[in-house]
């Protein structure tokens, strides 16, 4: 019996270490996101992120091999939060028209409040056309975004088409916002609803 008791303790310590490491990675990712929002992907260095995180470059490398690995981690985290936000906005709504309106309003609100984060998504998505390291995460996230269309699209083909329509309208509204010509929330919601058809 005594021979078996250390194993659970060892497993608990290992699990605790993994949780702490993951928690620290999330903290670093949040600091990295702040730096990336300021400078964009191309102009942000690991040194900028280390400075923003108030940690040494060596410590940053302990958690992330390179800038690309960190960026991929950040985008996954941010897009997962985005999908949860939009899904929560339509949760419990039964009328298809009300779902569409709530969905579009939630999208518009994120343009107003998270424009720099959305710019980062488009930045890395474009980068994936040149750097294959980003392709798997782009495919993974776009799959989540397509599935996010489920409350207002009945089948796979409809979800994909709706995602493409929203994406074009969303990017256009985002570009206006970032260029200093933002539409108000109501106008953005109307454009997005029109894109939904």
N, C-alpha and C positions, 0 to 999 in steps of 0.2 A: 504494500500500500504506500509506503513512504517513497518508493522509487517512482511512483506515478504523480505525486503531488507537485514536483517542480515544473512539469510540462505545462499545466494550465497557467502557472505564474509566468512562465517564459512566454507563452502565447499572449497573455494579457499585456506583458511589457512590450512585446513586438507590436501588438495592435495599437497600444497607446503611442508608441513611437511613430507609427504610420499616421495616426490621427494628428499628432502634433506637426509632423512634416507637411501633411496636406493643409492644415490650418495655416502654417507659415507660408506655403506656396500661394494660398488664396490672398493673404495679406500683401505679399510681394506683387501679385497680379494686380491688386487694386492700385497700388502705387505705380505700377507700370502703366496701367490704363490711364492714370492721371498724366503721366509723361507723354504717352502716345496721343492723348487728346490734344495736348499742347503742340507737339511737334510733328505728328503723323509718323507712319511707319518708316519711311525712307530717311527722315531726319533724326530719328530717335536712336541713340546708341545705348548699349548696356551700361555705359558710364552714367548717362542721363538717368536711366532707371535706377541704378544703384544710388545715385544722389537723391532722387525722389523718395527712395525707400529708406534712406538713411542707413545704408549698409555698404560694406565694402564690395568691390567687384568680385573678389574671391568668394565671398559669402553668397553672392548672387549665383555664381557658377556652381556652387554646391547644390543649389535647387534646380537650376536650369542650365542645360549644356550650352545653349547659345540664344541669341535674340529671337530666332525663329521659333524655337521650342517655347519660349516664354510668350511670344505673341500668339501662338496657337492656343496655349493654355488660357490666355486672357480673352481671346475671341470666343472660345468655347464657353467660358464662364459668363461673359456678357450676353451672348446670344441665348443661352439657357435661361438667364434671368428675363430677357426680353420676351421669350416665348411664354414663360410663366405669367408675366404681366398681362400680355394680350389674352391668354387663356382665362385668367382670372376675371378679366373685364367682361367676358361673355358668359361666365359660369352662372348657371341658374336662370338664364333667360330662355324663354321657350319660343317666342315669336321670331320667325326668320328675319323679318324686317328689323326688329329690335336688336337682334343679334348682329346683323350687318352694321347698323348704326353704332352700336357699342364698340364693335370691332374697329370701325373706321375712326371713331373718336379716340380710342386707345392708341391706335397707330399715330394719329395726328399729335397727341400729347407727347409721345416719345420723340417725335421730330422736334417739338418745342423744347423738351427738357434734356434730350440726349443726342443732340445733333453731332457732336464730336465723336461719340461712340459709333454712331451709324456711319460716319465718314470713315472710321477705322475699318468697319466691315467691308465697305466698298473698296477701300485701299487694299486690303488683304485679298479680296476676291479678284481684283484686277491683277495683283501680284501672282496669283496662282496660275495665270496664263503664261508667266515667264519662269516660275519656280515650282517644280513638281512637288516639293516638300509640303506646299500648302493645299494641294489638290484633295487629299483625303479629308481634311477638316472642312473644306468648302463643301464637298459632297455631303458630309455628315450634317452640317448645319443647314444646308439648303433642303435636305430631307426633312429636318425638323420644321422648317418654315413652310414647306409644302403641307405637311401634316397639320400645321397650325390652322390651315384653311378648312379643316373638317367641319366646324360648326356651320359653315356657309356653303360648302361644296359637297355633293353627295358621293362622288367617285374620284378615282385617281386622276383621270384625264381632266375633270373639272377643277380639281385642286391645283394641278400644275398650271392650267390656263389662268386661273384666278391669281395664283402666286406671281406669274409673269406680268399680269396687268397691274397688280398692286405694286410690284417691284418698280416698274417704270414710273408710275405716279409718285410713289414714295421717294424715289431717287430725285425726281424733278423737284418736289417740294423741299426735300432736304437741301438740294443745291441752292434753291432760292433763299432758304434760311441761312445757310453758310455764307452766301454772297451779300448778306445784309438786306435782303428784300423778302422778309418772311411774310407768309400769309397768316392771317389769324386762325385760331383753332377751328372756328366754324367753316371758314373757306377751305382749309385743308381737309376737313372731314367730308365736305361736299365733293371735292376733287376725288378723294379716295372712294367715296360711295359711287361716283360716276364710273370710276375704273372697275368697280366690282360688278357693274351692270344691273 
